């Protein structure tokens, strides 16, 4: 597969809905597909056996796979169809009768119908569209039919009915064919459907909400419930419109930066339709902000673009102080003024979030890529003067809140990336509150003692976050336990405490050194340290939350998980329960007077 590592790719692939694109070694697009679960769908291509000949031929040519995450499967379908029509990949099935995009037709007359229309617009009525896929139209029409009950039957069928059809029985139509709905009520439903198809769904939802409140105040609860259901279904339809529900020519650009890299994702929207997205990975220093990366990208990308490639508006995920200068420069160079927006709503906000999600996912996948991580391990070996790159690196960190619920974390990385199955957390007990040195000593002693007894592997490099004090303490533990062949690396934040300016200590405080901010070795150290910090914080918060919620009640005999849950639900939390008297506690479901007194005594024993 032209050097493509499918297993490394799948390990970092998202499980969300989206579109995937497969390329050959020359960068040519081979295939575009959609998936409800990208990882699961793409895994099916790389089975060892059972592939169809066409699939096997496709897989043999794959050199790169790109993905675009969408909010749901319908968005994935719309984007897939748009890209197939635009690029016509050789391994996709291409329809030869693809002469026009379909429209939604709202016919004329006293009781109009909604339907799908292709070809010349000869029939009288209103046309909405075009849409890239008839399948997407059918799904939206189905939801509209459930919401507003506008008929979708052919006129010949409508004119010849003498009694309601099945659609009326299942509450998909109000049976205007036999006069079971007035023309005024039906016209209101048609107007609501038109508002949605015009893209005025927010205004429609507000109108329905006001009507629901009025019905509730008039005690017409049946009507209020119907309106409530209409609003809920309308929200479902709204969630599926971000691929085609907008307007104008827009580029949506989102930038993210983290230790070790940055990613910019650009989504192109033309005539209100999302055409696709692309990832860019600029080379940045470790301390770069996302807004600085965004500004640099916009300058390089749009000041060199041809006028035909320019959108009328840019939607971004961050604000930079030099945006005004960039707008002026683009106006002078290209003769057109392009607005830059960060605060957007509706469909444009969904586009913005989609771009940000894809940028975050693409950067995470790149950082987890085996070749990328392996190169960093080689850079670290070179920086530390090691003959061979390390095979296992462990990092420890401590997290607590003023000494409460102290937790130590141990994260493990190898040349293939994080080894999450080997991650460990240690609940620290028996040390003075806030004594990070003692907490680190306990965690390292427990970890290294078990390794010395044959439980688990010893790391090649032990990374300790915290500077000279933590390094000296770790060195004492290693010497006390007689651990051999372990490289000790201390990381201190430095004088300015800014990322990229860390001070490093190799084995002892005498060997102090720094690395350049763009060093891959420093990026690896920062990535591992941040992961250790994240893992420690989540463990600490979970332990602290459990202690604050239930520890006092767990000491009460006769109070099990169900009663604890009911007590906390009844009083709204442990704090309110602690304020209650024994008589008030006895009023809770399932609590006797004697048990209430016991609970009260336990909560006030300290």
N, C-alpha and C positions, 0 to 999 in steps of 0.2 A: 504493500500500500504506500509506496513511495516515501518510506520513512515515517509515515504517520503512526502515532502510538494511540490506538483507540481506547486502551484501558486507562491511560493517563487522562485522556480527554473526557471519558465517561465519569471518572472519579470526581471531576470538577464541574460536570454538567448539571444544570438546574433540572429540577423535577416539575417545573411549572409549565403551563401551556406556551406554545410559541411556534416559530418557523425555523427550519434549518436549511442551510445551503451547503452543498458539497462541491468542492473544487478539485481540479487535477493539479499536477505539478507545475503546469504553465499558468495557473491562475484562472483557467477557464471554468465557467460554471457548468457543472454536470447535472445537478438535480436540486429542485426546491420541494420541500415537503412541510407538512404541518403535523403537530402532535399535541395531544392533551397533556402528556407527560413526556417532555423532551428526552430525559435520560432513558426512560423505559423504551421509547420508540427507537432511539438511536442504538440502544443495546441490541435490538433485534437484527441490525445490519451486520454485526460482528460476531455472530454465532459461528462455531467451528464447523457445523454441518447443517444440512437442511435448507440451504439457500437455493432459490430459483436461479437459473442460468443468467437471466438479465440482472438480478441483484448482485450475483457474484462478480459479473463483469463490471458493474458500477463500483463495487467495493474495492476491486483491484486497482482502480484508477484514483481513489481518494487520496489526496495529499493534505487536505485541510477541510475543516468543517466549521462553519460560523452559525451562530444561533441568534435569534431575536425573540425576547420574551414578550408575551402579550398578556392582557388581563384575563382573557378567557379563550375558549376554543373557537368561538365565533370570530373573534378578532384574528386569530391565527388563520382561519379559513380565508377571510377577506384579504389578508396580507399575502398569503400564499398565491391566491388567484391573481392578484395584481402583479406579483413578481413573475409568475409564469407567463402572463401575457406580455410583460415588458421584455423579458430576457429569452423566453422560449428555449429552455434547457433541453439538451438532446435526450435525456432519460425520462423526461416528463411526457405524459400523454397530451398531445396538443389537438384541440378540436379544430377541424378544418372549416366548420360553418360558423366560426366566431365572427359574425359580421357587425354586431352592435352590442352595446351594454344594455341590460334590461332596465326598465323603469317600473315604478309603481303608478298605476292609473286609478284615479278616483273619477268614476264616470259622472255624467250629468243626470238630471232628472230629479223627481221628488224623493226617491229612495236610492241614492247612488250606491255603487258597489266598489270595493277595492280589489285590485287584481294585478297580475304581472303582465307587462306589455313589452314586446320587442318589435323592431321594424319602424315603418313610417307612422307618424302620429296623426292618423286619419280620424280616429274616433274622438268624439267631443268629450271634454272633461279636463281634469288637471293632471299633469304628469310630474312625478317626483323622482329625482335621480340625476344622472344614471348611477347604477350600482355595479360593482365589479363581479357580483355573483348572484345568480338566481336563487341559490340555496340560502344565502343570507337573507334575501328578501322574503322567502317563504317563512323563515324562522321569525322574522320581525312581524310579518303579517299575522302569523299564528298568535303571537303574544298580543298584538293589537286587537285581534278578534276576541280574545279572552277578556281584554280590558274594556273595550267600547262597544263590542257586539255589532259592528257594522258588517252587513252581509258581504260575502265573497262569491256567491253563486252566479252563474251566467244569467243574462237577462231572459233568455228563452225558458230556463228552468223557473225563474222567479215569476214570470207572467202566468205560468200554467199550474201553480200550486193552488190546492183547495183546502189543504190543512198543513200545519207546521211540520217541518222536516226534522231530522235527527239533530241538526245544529241547534234548533230551539230547545230540544229536550236536554241537551248537555250544556245549555247556557252559553252558546257561542253566537247566538243571533236572537233578535227580539221579534222575529217573524213579521216583518212589514208586509210580506207577501199576502197575508190573510188579515191584515189590519189590527194586529195585536199591539202595535205601538203607534203613537201619534206622529204626525209629520214633524211637529215642533220638537218632541223629545229625540226623534231620530236625527234631525238636523243638528241638535246639540252634540250628539255622539260623532257625527260627521265632522263638525267643527273641531272637536277635540282631537280626532284622528289627524286632521289637516295640520293642526298646530304642532303635533309631534313630528309629522313628516317634513314640516318646514324647518325643523330644528329648534322650535320654541318649547322644548320639553320642560325647562325650568319654570317658565311662566305657566305652563299647563299644570305642573305639579302644585304650584302655589294657588292657582285657581281652584283646583280640586280640594286642596287642604282647607281653604276658606269655606267651601261648600260643605265639607265634612263637619267643620266646627258649627256651622249654622244648623245643620241637620241634628247634631247632637244637642244643641241648645233648645231646639224645637222638640226634643225627645223623640225624634224620628230615628231610632237607633238602627233600624234595618237599612235605611238609606245611608246612614253614616258608615255602617259596616261595608256596604257596597263601594262607597267612595274610598274607604280605607284600602280595600282590596285593589281598586283601580290604581291607587298611588303606588302600592307595593309592586304591582306588575309593571307599571310605568318605569319604576326604578330599575327593574330587571332589564327592560329594553334599553334604557339609557346606558347601562353598563356595557352594552355591546356595540355602541355607536362610535367609539373613539377612533376606529380605523376609517370611518367614512362620514362622520357626522359634522365635520367642520367646514371651513371655507377658506379660500385664499391660498397663496403660495407662501409657505412658512418653512423655515428650517428650525428644528428643535435641537439644541445643543446642551448636553449635560457633561460636566467634568467632575471626576472624583480623584482624590489623591490619598495615598496611604504609604506607610514605610515600605519602600521597595518599588514604587511605581505609581503611575497615573494612567487614567483612561478617559478619553473623550468619546462620547457616543453621539452621533449625528443622525437625526431622523428627518427625511425629506418628505414634505407634504406639498402636493401640487393639486390645484383645483379642489382642495378640501379632502383629498384622499392620501392616506399614508402609503408612500411608495416603497419604503424600506429604510433600513438603518445601516450604519457602518461604524466600526470601532477604530480608534486611533490611539496609539500608545507612545506619547512623546517621552523623550528622555528628560528626567527631572532630578533635581537634588532632593534629598530626603526631607528637607524642611519646607518644600513648596506647598503653598495653599491651593485649594481647588480653584479659587477665583483667579489666582495668578496663572494657573495652567489654562483656564478657560480664556483669559484675555490673550495670552500668547497664541493659543490656537486660532482664535477669531482673527487676529492680525495676520497670521501667516496664511490662513485658508482663504479669507475673503478679500484681502488686498492683492491676491494673485489670481483671483477667479475672473473668468470672462463674464461679461454682462448677462449673457443668456443663462448662466448658472446661478445668478443671484436671486434670492427670494425677496419678497416685499417686507418681510418681518423676520426677526430672530427671537426665539423664545429660549431663555437660558435658565439655569438653576442657581446662579449666584450673581452678585453685583460686584463690579470692579470700578474703582474711581476713575479709570481712564476710558470708560465706555463712550463718553461724549466725544473725546478726541478720535476714537475709532469711527464713530458715525460720520464725523466731519471728513475724515480721510477717505472713507468709502464713497461719500458724496462727490468729493473732488475727483477721485480716480475714475469712478464709473458713471458719474452724472445722475445718479439716483440716490434718494435718501432711504435708508433701511432702518426701521425702528428696532430697538432692542427692548424686550419685555421680560420681566422676571416674575411679577405678580400677575397671574392669569387665573381664569376660572373656567368651569365647564369642561368642554372637550379639550381645550388647550391645556388646562391643568392636567388632564389625563395623559395628553401627549408628553408633557413635561415630566410627569412621574414615570412614564414608560421609558423615556430616555435615561433618566437617573437609574432606574432599576437595571436596565441593560448595561449601563456603564459599570455599576457595582458588580454585577455578575461577571462581566467580561474581565474586570481587573482581578476578581477573586480566582477565576479560572486560570488566568495567566500566572498569578503568583503561585498557584498550586501545581502548575505544569511541571512534570518531572525534569525535563531538560533544563528549565529555568532554575529550579531549585538546585539541581545538581551543579550547575555552573556557579551558583552562589557558594555551595559547599567547597568547591575548588578554590574560589577566591578567598574564602575564610582560611583554608589550609595554607595558602600562600601568605596571607597576612600574618598568621601565627607562626610561620616557619616550620610547618609540619611537612613530613615527606609524602604522606598520602592524605587525601581528604577524609574527614571523620565519617563514620558510618552511623553514629548515633549521638545526638546532642540533646541534653536535658536542661531545662530552665526552671528555677524555683522562684516563687513570689509569695508574699504574705499580704492578707487583706483582713481588716477589722474596722469596727467603728468605736473609737475610744477604748479599745481593748475588748469590746464585746464580740462574741461569736467569731473568734480568730480562726481563719482557715488558711492553710498553705496549699499552693498548687504546684504540680509538676507536669509540664508539657514536654512532649518528645517529638523531635523532628529527625528525619533521615533524608538521604538524597532524593527520595521519592516524594517528600513533603511531610505534612503532619502525620504522626502515627497515633491517631486518636484512641485506638484501643488500649494504648499504654499510658494514657493520661491518668493521673491520680490526684485526689484531694486528700488532705490530712486535717482532721479536726484537732485543733491544738488546745490542750487542757493542762492545768497544773503549772502555768507560768504566770508571771506578773502581768497585769493588764497593760497592754501597749508595749511590751518588751519584744520588739521584733527580732532581736538577736537570739533570745531564748526560743522564740517560736521557730526561727529558721534552724536552730540547732536541733530541736526536736524532730522537725520534718526530715532534715538531712540524715539524722541518726537512724530514724525508722526506715528510710529509703535505702541507705547504704548498708545497713546491717542485714537487711533481707537479701540484698544482692550478694553480700559476702557469704550468706548461708546457702546460696545457690538458687534463690528465688528471683527470677528476672535477670536481665542483662545489665551490666555496668555501662554507663555512657562513656564515649570517648572524650567528650567535652562536657563539663558541668558549668553551666552559666548561672551566676548568682547576681540578682539585681539588688543594688543597694550601696555599692561603693566599698571603701576600705574596711569598715567595721564588719560588714557581712562577709567580705572576702577572708578576713583573718579568722572569723568564727568558723567558716566552712573549712578552712585549712586545718584548724584544730580537730574538727570532726574526722576529717580524712586521716590525719595522723593517728588519732586515738583508735580508729578502727583498722588501721594498717592497710588501707586501700592503695593499690599500686597501679601505675599506668594511666592515671586519670588527669587530664588537662583541666585546670581550674581557670575560669575566665570571669572576672568581675566587671560590672558595668555601672559606672556612676554617671549622673546626669550632667556633670560639669558645672562650671561657675554660672553660666547663663541659664542652665536648665532647659535649653531648647533642643528639640530633636535634631540630630545630625552633628551635635557638638559634644557627644558623650566622651568621657574618659574611660579607657579600658585598662585592666590590670591582668597580666598573664602570670598565673600561679602565685604571685605575691605582689605586695604594693611597691616593691622596688622596680618592677618591670611595668612602667606606666607608658601608655602610648595612645595615640588617636588615629582615626582613619578619616579620609576625605568624605564629605557629605554625599558624594555620588558613588561611593564604593559599594559594590555588590555585597561584600562581606559585612559591611555595616548595615546594609538593608536587611540582610538575613538576621543579624543580631536583633535589630529593631523589631522585625516581624515576629520573632520567637518571643521576645520580651513582652510585646503587646498581647500576644496570644496567652502567655502565662498570666499577665495582669487581668485580662478578660476572664479567664477560667477561674482565677482566685476570687474575683469580685462576685461572679455568679454563684459560686459555692458559699461565700460569706453571706450574701443576701438571702439565700435559701435557708441557711442555718439560723440566721438572725430572725427571719420571718417566722420560722417554725417555733423558735423559742418564745417570741413575743406573742404569738397567737395561742399556743396550746400548752406551754410548759406548766403553768400554774394549774390548769384544769386537769392535766394528766396525773397530777399528784392526788387527786380526789378519788377515793375508792367508790366504785359504782358509776363513774362517769366514763363511758366509752366513746368511741369516735362519733357515733350517731347522736348521742346526747350533747357532746361538745358542739357539734355542728348546729344542732337545734338551738342550744343556748346562745351561741354567738349570733345566729340568725335572728333570734327573738330580740336581743338587746342591741344588735347592730355592731357588735365588736367587743373585744375584751375590756377596753377602757370603760365603756358604758356598763358592762356587767360588773366591773369592780366598784362602780359608784352606787350600784343598787343595794338596797337593804335585803335582809334575809326574807322578809315578807314579800318583797317584789320578785325576788328570785323564785319563790315558791309558786308564783303565778305562771311561770313558764311551763310549756307542755312537758308532762312526764317528770316533773320535779316535786318531790314530797317536801313537807315542812322540815323534816329531819335532814334530808339531803341538802335542802337550801341552806340550813344553818351550817352544815359541814363545808359547803362551797364558800359561804361567806367567811368562815373562819380560815380556810386555806388561803383565800385571796388577800386576807388582811393579817396574815401571820408574820409578815416581815416588818 
